Amino acid sequence: MKTPYQDIYKVLKLNRFIVLAVVIFAFLSSSIALWTAFSANKKVLNSAFAINTDGSIIPLKLVTQKENFKVEALAHLELFHTYFYNIDASNYEKNLEKALWLGNSSVDNLYRQKKSDGVYNRLLQYSLVQEVLSIDSKIDEKNGSYAFRTVTIFEINRGSIVDTYELVSTGNLSMVDRNFPNNPHGLLITNYFENTLKKLNDESRKE
């Protein structure tokens, strides 16, 4: 039995449909690609840029993000140093608990060392008031990591005697998940260290 030949017109019609479909698909793909390239180019042209210190170009969005980070980092450091050093017999437990949320084990180790040295016992025994007067922090970014140096001026009121001290502390900042209200800035102090502590006399305070 002979195999019947297909109708030549049906074959041509099918081929024509396939070719037409391929052409339409190619046209649509090219159009989408051109539109995507045009939109990306327009977006770049409408974006603002800043010049880095080494002459490289930085998108302004990245600059804004860094500026926002710096603001939050300074606020985080001020919050920590206030909680950790602005203490008296009535609030030291509550303040230190809040401060420990803002740092890692390096902060906890310092707290335990101070506790074993009797710092907080003396606070209770003599009803001392330790008040922070100023907090000045500097942040340095290097290869994506952030280091800080903070100068904290505080005074210890012993009743008839008030002594003023300058504390220089250093450490690093790491980004973590925000935790309201315990860690509102989403930052964690690491490698915290009290570098120097000196008593200020009246002349140095005036300067």
Order of alpha helices (4+ residues) and beta strands (2+ residues): alpha-beta-beta-alpha-beta-alpha-alpha-alpha-beta-beta-beta-beta-alpha
